[in-house]
Amino acid sequence: MRKLKNVFKNSKVSSRGLPNTDPKAIEELLTRGVDEVIGSDDLRKRLLSGERLRVKLGIDPTSPNLHLGRSIPLLKLRDFQRLGHQVVFIIGDFTGTIGDTSDKDSERPMLSRDVVEANMKTYKEQAGKILDLSKCEVRYNSNWLSKPGYAEIGEQADQFSLNEFMSRELIKKRLDEGKRVSVRELLYPLMQGYDSVMVQADVELGGTDQRFNLLAGRTLQKHYGQKPQAIIMNPLVEGTDGRKMSSSWGNTVNLTDTAENIFGKIMSVPDELILKYFMFMTRVVAETIAAHTDALKAGANPRDVKLELAEEIVRMYHGEAEAKKAREGFISIFCKGEMPEEMPEFKLKSEMTIVDVLIDSKLCSSKNQARRDIDGGGVKLDGEVVTDYETTPASGSILQKGKRHFLHLV
C-alpha cells in the first residue's frame, strides 16, 4: 500500500468557527432531495458533534452547460457549506476524457482533451451561481489521475472483483444483449474513488446512478488507511420531455439559459414534476411546498403553481427583477396572446421561402424539421398559420414558431 502522507499539502482546511449543529437543519440536510444515505448513523453523529467535514462533489465536463439536474447535488453541497463544512468541487477534466457509462445503455465514447477543456471553460463560474466559491475548494482531477502507473492502478484494481462490476444493472443488461463493454469502463469507478482518497472526503454526493462509483471511494479509502466516506445520493429528475434530464437528449434547463428561456422551459415540463422540482431544485421552505401540494389536490390549476415554480428558479439564477420580468412576459405572450415587446431581427435574402428562413435563423435544424413544424401548424406569419412550404415572407412580417420563438423579418 502506497503511503499518501504528502499528497494533501495543497488542500485548504477551513479554520472558521464550528459548524451549525441545529438538529432540524441537519435532518433537512439528510432528507431533502435525498434518495439514500450510506453511513447515515455515523454521519448524523459527526454532524451533531460540530465536527467540520470535507464534502466532495465531482462533475465531468462532458457538455458545456450545467443543468438543473446537476443543481440538485450542487444545492446539497451549498447546504453543507452554509452549515459551516468544507466543500470540495471537483471538475473531472481527466475522468471527463475517459467517460462514465453508469447511466448509459451503451458505451460512452472517449472525449479528446480539447473537447473537455472547451466544455469546462465556464464550469467554475456556473457552479458559482450556487456555491460561494470564496469558501470552496475547486480541484481538477487531472492533477492526480494523470500520475499513477500500472503498478498502482493494478493495486487499486485488486480491491474489486469483476463480478462486482458485472452485476451493475446496466452493465449486466448490455452483456446479456451482447453489447460491448470496454475494459476502460471498469477503470472509471477506480478513478472516481481515488478522487475521494486524494481530497480526504468525509462525505461524497452523487446521483443514484453513481452508486457503484461512490462505493468505490469507500473501498479505496479503506485501502489507503482513511475513514470511509459517507455517501448521500440524490434521485435523478426528469427533464422537459419527461425523460431523465440529460444534455445528450436536449431536454435540459441550463444554468446558463436566459431568464426568459428558463421560465419558458419550466412552464413546459409535465405537471407531475412541479412538486418534485420545488423540493429538489429550490430551497423554498417545506410549508410553502405543502401549501402548493394541498392546492393541487384541491383542484388548483397546475399552471398557476408552475408559474410560482418558474419564477423561483429564475430568481435563483438571475435575480428578483429578471424573475418578475420573465413572468410578466410569459403571461402577456402565452396567457393573453400578446406579442413580445422586443424580439430578434432576421434579415431576409431575396426569394427566401419560409423553410429557408426557419433554417437560416436556426429555428429549425433541417428542412425536414421545418416541414414537420409547418405541417403541425406550429409556424405563423403575422398571426396566420403557414401551410405552404413555398410561402415567401415579406419584410416587416412577424414570424412565430411554436409558443416561444418570434422573429421580426427585415
C-alpha positions in Angstrom: 0.0 0.0 0.0 1.5 3.3 -1.1 1.8 6.0 1.6 0.0 9.2 0.9 1.4 11.4 3.7 2.3 14.3 1.4 -0.4 14.3 -1.2 -2.8 16.6 0.7 -0.4 19.5 1.1 -2.4 21.7 -1.2 -5.7 21.1 0.5 -7.2 24.1 2.2 -8.7 23.2 5.6 -11.0 25.8 7.0 -10.2 27.4 10.3 -13.6 29.1 10.7 -15.8 28.6 13.8 -17.6 25.4 14.5 -20.3 24.3 12.1 -24.0 24.7 12.8 -25.4 21.7 14.8 -29.1 22.6 14.8 -30.9 19.2 14.6 -33.6 20.5 12.4 -31.2 21.8 9.8 -29.2 18.6 9.9 -32.3 16.5 9.4 -33.3 18.5 6.4 -29.7 18.2 5.1 -30.0 14.4 5.3 -33.5 14.1 3.8 -34.4 16.9 1.4 -33.6 15.8 -2.2 -32.1 12.6 -0.9 -32.7 9.1 -2.0 -30.3 7.1 0.1 -27.6 7.8 2.7 -24.8 5.3 3.3 -23.2 5.6 6.7 -26.1 7.7 7.9 -25.9 7.0 11.7 -22.2 7.9 11.9 -22.7 10.9 9.6 -25.5 12.2 11.8 -23.4 11.9 14.9 -20.5 13.7 13.3 -22.7 16.5 12.1 -24.4 16.9 15.5 -20.9 16.9 17.2 -19.8 20.0 15.4 -17.0 18.3 13.5 -16.1 20.1 10.3 -16.5 17.6 7.4 -14.9 17.6 4.0 -17.8 17.2 1.5 -17.0 16.3 -2.1 -18.9 16.5 -5.4 -17.3 15.8 -8.8 -18.8 16.6 -12.2 -17.3 15.7 -15.5 -17.4 18.4 -18.2 -19.0 16.1 -20.9 -21.0 19.1 -22.2 -20.5 22.9 -21.9 -23.5 23.6 -19.6 -24.5 22.6 -16.1 -28.3 22.0 -15.9 -30.9 21.8 -13.2 -30.4 18.0 -12.8 -26.8 18.9 -11.7 -28.1 21.6 -9.4 -29.6 19.0 -7.1 -26.2 17.8 -5.7 -24.8 21.3 -6.1 -27.6 22.7 -3.8 -26.8 19.9 -1.3 -23.2 20.9 -1.4 -24.3 24.5 -0.7 -26.4 23.2 2.2 -23.2 21.7 3.7 -21.3 24.9 3.0 -23.9 27.1 4.8 -23.8 24.9 7.8 -20.0 25.6 8.0 -18.5 22.5 6.4 -15.6 22.5 3.9 -16.9 21.7 0.4 -14.8 20.4 -2.4 -16.0 20.8 -6.0 -14.0 18.6 -8.4 -14.1 19.3 -12.1 -13.4 16.0 -13.7 -11.1 17.1 -16.5 -9.4 13.7 -16.5 -12.4 11.5 -15.9 -14.3 13.5 -18.5 -12.0 12.2 -21.2 -12.5 8.6 -20.0 -16.3 8.7 -19.8 -18.6 7.2 -17.2 -21.3 4.9 -18.6 -23.1 4.4 -15.2 -26.3 5.8 -16.6 -25.9 4.8 -20.3 -27.2 1.7 -22.1 -24.2 1.8 -24.5 -20.5 2.6 -24.3 -19.7 6.3 -23.9 -17.0 7.4 -26.3 -13.8 8.9 -25.0 -13.6 12.7 -25.4 -10.5 14.5 -26.6 -8.6 16.7 -24.2 -9.5 19.7 -26.4 -13.2 19.0 -26.2 -13.1 18.6 -22.4 -11.2 21.8 -22.0 -13.6 23.7 -24.2 -16.6 22.2 -22.2 -15.2 23.2 -18.8 -14.3 26.8 -19.6 -17.1 28.2 -17.5 -17.8 25.3 -15.1 -16.4 27.1 -12.2 -18.4 30.3 -12.9 -21.6 28.2 -13.4 -21.1 26.4 -10.1 -20.6 29.8 -8.6 -24.2 30.6 -9.3 -25.0 28.1 -6.5 -21.8 27.8 -4.4 -19.8 30.5 -2.5 -16.6 30.0 -4.4 -14.6 32.0 -1.9 -15.2 29.3 0.7 -15.0 26.3 -1.7 -12.0 24.2 -2.8 -12.2 23.8 -6.6 -10.0 20.9 -7.8 -9.2 19.3 -11.2 -8.6 15.6 -11.0 -6.1 15.6 -13.8 -3.7 16.8 -11.1 -3.6 13.3 -9.6 -5.2 10.9 -12.1 -2.6 11.6 -14.8 0.2 10.3 -12.5 -0.4 6.7 -11.3 1.4 4.0 -13.3 0.4 0.4 -13.9 1.7 -0.8 -10.6 -0.6 1.5 -8.6 -3.6 1.1 -10.9 -3.2 -2.7 -10.5 -3.1 -2.3 -6.7 -6.3 -0.3 -6.8 -8.0 -2.7 -9.2 -7.1 -5.6 -6.9 -9.6 -4.2 -4.4 -12.6 -5.0 -6.7 -13.9 -8.2 -8.4 -15.1 -8.5 -12.0 -18.4 -9.9 -10.6 -19.0 -6.7 -8.7 -18.7 -4.6 -11.8 -20.7 -7.0 -14.0 -23.6 -7.1 -11.5 -24.4 -3.5 -12.1 -27.9 -3.3 -13.7 -27.0 -1.5 -17.0 -23.7 -3.4 -17.4 -25.5 -6.7 -16.9 -28.2 -5.7 -19.4 -25.6 -4.8 -22.0 -23.7 -8.0 -21.5 -26.9 -10.0 -21.8 -27.7 -8.2 -25.0 -24.3 -9.0 -26.4 -23.2 -5.3 -26.4 -19.6 -4.3 -26.0 -18.3 -3.4 -22.5 -14.8 -1.9 -22.6 -12.1 -2.5 -20.0 -11.8 1.3 -19.8 -15.3 1.3 -18.3 -14.0 -1.0 -15.5 -11.4 1.6 -14.6 -13.7 4.6 -14.2 -15.0 3.8 -10.7 -11.4 3.4 -9.6 -10.7 7.0 -10.8 -13.8 8.5 -9.0 -12.9 6.5 -5.9 -9.3 7.8 -6.0 -10.6 11.3 -6.1 -12.1 10.7 -2.7 -8.8 9.5 -1.4 -6.9 12.5 -2.8 -9.2 15.1 -1.2 -9.8 13.2 2.0 -13.5 13.2 1.6 -15.7 12.6 4.7 -18.8 12.8 2.5 -19.4 12.3 -1.2 -22.5 13.5 -3.1 -23.9 12.0 -6.3 -26.9 10.6 -8.1 -28.4 7.2 -7.6 -26.8 6.1 -10.9 -23.4 6.7 -9.4 -23.9 4.2 -6.5 -21.1 1.8 -7.6 -18.6 4.6 -8.2 -19.4 6.2 -4.8 -18.9 3.0 -3.0 -15.6 2.6 -4.8 -14.4 5.7 -2.9 -15.2 3.9 0.4 -13.2 0.8 -0.7 -10.2 2.7 -1.8 -10.2 5.0 1.3 -10.0 1.8 3.5 -7.2 0.6 1.3 -5.2 3.8 1.9 -5.9 3.9 5.6 -8.6 6.6 5.6 -12.0 6.5 7.2 -14.6 5.5 4.6 -16.7 8.4 3.4 -20.4 8.7 4.0 -22.5 8.8 0.8 -25.5 10.9 0.0 -27.3 10.0 -3.2 -29.9 12.2 -4.9 -32.7 10.9 -7.2 -32.5 11.5 -10.9 -35.0 14.0 -12.2 -36.8 14.2 -15.5 -36.3 17.0 -18.0 -38.7 19.0 -20.1 -39.9 15.9 -22.1 -40.4 13.6 -19.1 -37.2 11.6 -19.7 -34.2 11.8 -17.4 -32.7 15.3 -17.7 -29.7 14.8 -20.0 -27.6 17.1 -22.2 -27.5 14.3 -24.8 -31.3 14.3 -25.1 -31.6 18.1 -25.2 -34.3 18.2 -22.5 -32.3 20.3 -20.1 -32.9 23.6 -18.3 -29.4 25.0 -18.2 -28.0 27.3 -15.6 -26.6 29.5 -18.4 -30.0 29.9 -20.1 -31.6 33.3 -20.3 -34.2 34.2 -17.7 -36.9 34.0 -20.4 -35.8 30.6 -21.6 -35.6 29.2 -18.1 -39.1 30.4 -17.4 -40.5 29.0 -20.7 -38.8 25.7 -20.2 -40.1 25.3 -16.7 -43.6 26.1 -17.9 -43.3 23.3 -20.4 -42.4 20.5 -18.0 -45.0 17.9 -17.2 -47.4 18.9 -14.4 -46.4 15.9 -12.3 -42.9 17.3 -11.9 -44.0 20.5 -10.3 -43.6 19.4 -6.7 -40.5 17.4 -7.3 -38.8 20.4 -8.9 -39.8 22.6 -5.9 -38.4 20.0 -3.5 -35.2 19.2 -5.3 -34.2 22.2 -7.3 -35.2 25.1 -5.0 -34.9 25.8 -1.3 -38.4 27.1 -0.9 -39.5 26.2 2.7 -41.4 23.0 3.3 -44.5 24.8 4.4 -44.8 26.6 1.1 -44.4 23.3 -0.8 -47.0 21.7 1.4 -49.4 24.6 0.6 -48.8 24.0 -3.1 -49.4 20.3 -2.7 -52.7 21.0 -0.9 -53.8 23.5 -3.6 -53.1 21.0 -6.4 -55.0 18.2 -4.5 -57.9 20.7 -4.1 -58.1 21.2 -7.9 -55.9 24.3 -8.4 -54.8 24.9 -12.0 -51.3 23.4 -12.2 -50.3 26.3 -14.5 -50.7 28.7 -11.6 -48.4 26.7 -9.3 -45.9 26.2 -12.2 -45.8 30.0 -12.6 -44.6 30.2 -9.0 -42.0 27.5 -9.6 -40.7 29.1 -12.8 -40.4 32.5 -11.1 -38.5 31.0 -8.1 -36.0 29.1 -10.3 -35.3 32.2 -12.5 -34.9 34.2 -9.3 -32.2 31.8 -8.1 -30.1 32.3 -11.2 -31.0 35.8 -12.5 -32.3 37.7 -9.5 -35.7 39.1 -8.4 -36.1 41.7 -11.1 -35.4 39.3 -14.0 -37.7 36.7 -12.5 -40.7 39.2 -12.3 -40.0 40.4 -15.8 -39.9 36.8 -17.2 -43.2 36.0 -15.5 -44.9 39.1 -16.9 -43.5 38.4 -20.3 -44.7 34.8 -20.3 -48.2 35.8 -19.1 -48.5 38.6 -21.8 -47.4 36.3 -24.6 -48.9 32.9 -23.7 -51.9 33.8 -21.5 -53.0 37.0 -23.1 -51.9 36.2 -26.6 -49.8 39.4 -26.9 -46.6 39.7 -29.0 -43.4 40.3 -27.1 -42.3 44.0 -27.0 -38.8 43.0 -28.1 -37.8 40.3 -30.5 -34.7 39.5 -32.6 -34.5 40.6 -36.1 -33.7 38.5 -39.2 -32.6 40.0 -42.4 -34.3 38.4 -45.4 -32.5 37.5 -48.6 -34.1 37.6 -52.0 -36.5 34.8 -52.8 -36.3 33.1 -49.4 -39.1 30.6 -48.6 -40.5 30.2 -45.1 -38.5 26.9 -44.9 -35.2 28.8 -45.8 -35.9 31.4 -43.1 -36.6 28.7 -40.5 -33.3 27.0 -41.3 -31.1 30.1 -41.7 -32.4 31.6 -38.5 -31.7 28.3 -36.7 -35.3 28.0 -35.5 -35.1 24.6 -37.3 -32.1 22.4 -37.8 -33.2 20.9 -41.2 -35.7 21.1 -44.0 -37.5 18.0 -42.6 -37.9 19.6 -39.2 -39.1 22.9 -40.8 -41.7 21.0 -42.8 -42.9 19.0 -39.8 -43.4 22.2 -37.8 -45.3 23.7 -40.7 -47.4 20.6 -41.1 -48.2 20.6 -37.4 -49.5 24.2 -37.5 -46.6 25.5 -35.4 -45.5 28.2 -37.8 -47.2 31.6 -38.2 -46.7 34.8 -40.2 -48.3 37.8 -38.7 -50.6 35.6 -36.7 -51.7 33.4 -39.6 -50.8 29.7 -39.7 -48.5 28.9 -42.6 -49.5 25.8 -44.6 -47.3 26.2 -47.8 -43.6 25.4 -47.8 -43.1 27.8 -50.6 -44.5 30.8 -48.8 -42.3 33.9 -49.3 -42.2 36.1 -46.2 -42.3 39.8 -46.7 -40.1 42.4 -44.9 -41.8 43.7 -41.8 -43.6 40.5 -41.0 -43.5 38.7 -37.6 -42.6 35.0 -37.8 -43.6 32.9 -34.9 -42.5 29.3 -34.3 -44.3 27.4 -31.5 -45.2 29.4 -28.5 -41.9 31.0 -27.5 -39.9 31.9 -30.6 -40.6 35.2 -32.5 -38.6 36.9 -35.3 -39.0 40.3 -36.8 -38.2 39.9 -40.5 -36.5 42.9 -42.1 
